[in-house]
Amino acid sequence: MGEQWKQGTICVQGGYTPKNGEPRVLPLYQSTTYKYDTPDDLAALFNLQAEGYIYTRIGNPTINAFEQKLSQLEGGVGAVATASGQAAIMLAILNICNAGDHLLCSSTVYGGTFNLFGVSLRKLGIEVTFFDPNLPAEEIVKLGKLNTKLVYGETLGNPAMNVLHFEEFAKASKELDVPLVIDNTLATPYLCQPFVYGANIVVHSTTKYIDGHASSLGGIVIDGGNFNWDNGKYPELVEPDATYHGVQYVKDFGAAAYIVKARVQLLRDYGNCMSPFNAYISNIGLETLHLRMERHSQNALEIAKWLEKDERISWVHYPGLESSTQHSLAEKYLKKGASGVLTFGVKGGTAAAKEFIEQVKLAALVTHVADARTSVIHPASTTHRQLTEEQQRLAGVTPDLVRLSVGIEDVEDLITDLNQALSGGKKYAHHRG
């Protein structure tokens, strides 16, 4: 249900359809357990022969509705919600990578992802090669190995705000015969649907625009159902799973093989599931995603144009700007808007950037991005602090870079705030003790 609906309608009504006399609004099923009448009923669930709920670590009605809505929005065949965006990324990788495997990753990914891949996964025996996302497909392919299991990138790099070259990434992954995994957090399914452009798996930190209000941690993995796992590289998806009496995921679940395995194997064993309450709150946020992303994008573009003309600013990067090197890619892949995050440099370098951040009033300094309220941060000293200067440079982070996450407030008020902060807070000096 909902396949024929447009994105805005799915945001509001997707994932949950009440039956006669049932609650109009998706209920919060705050329960860990589910009652069954006979041992055989429950045994069928444990054998993956029947649909239903065993335990909330693996599935829950509220979480399931949230998963279905996001799967509909992305055009996937199924989804698994997780405790955080980091948990979603880890689950997506570990579902098909084991010790001794290798993956390729864009160097401009979020700092937390960079560290997860470059440090934590290495400890598990999974090797990663980071590469310039501007490389053509043939150069990406050359980085592949016999044990390469996936190619990873972000629709919009965080915080570089580079737009992914989907065509090149898709060509490379197809040549290597591995899935293309895309983090679509900053674009959201409303602005971009990666499956349309060749992606096979999509992940989100639902903590960001999907929840939209900085209230609930969460993540999600969505399966496009469009990759042939029976190509000799992914035996765990093809061969019998002894922990489920010989279930064969590709044979038994077809296009949904990947996401079923992620749920019944990884959630079962790792337990990095989303809570029903967070799914309930995030679903409420999702109901206005289409409205918010339009406003975020409009505000960000207007502010980027204003900053670009200001003599106190040394540079501005926002894909929606006609002057941006990313503009042609944004027009191709982000037709509804370029999202609400932009970066810029304040003349005077790092010291000036920090002074600016101390002076803003509406734009709060927080370790977050992508919610209704405008926020600001200095990535080099915070979100990307764990990276070396060289790694920061590869990620698109310069010492003077300020990341502004533009909210849905009145844009005139936001510009007034930025203006007074760039002036050293002089406008509001009389308010200080």
Secondary structure by P-SEA (a helix, b strand, c coil): ccccccaaaaacccccccccccccccccccccccccccaaaaaaaaacccccccccccccaaaaaaaaaaaaaaccccccccccaaaaaaaaaaccccccbbbbbbccccaaaaaaaacccccccbbbbbccccccaaaaaaaccccccbbbbbccccccccccaaaaaaaaaaaacbbbbbbcccccccccccccccccbbbbcccccccccccccccccccccccccccccccccccccccccccccccccccaaaaaaaaccccccccccccaaaaaaaaaaacaaaaaaaaaaaaaaaaaaaaaaccccccccccccccccaaaaaaaccccccccbbbbbccccaaaaaaaaaccccccccccccccbbbbbbccccccccccaaaaaaacccccbbbbbcccccaaaaaaaaaaaaacccccccccc
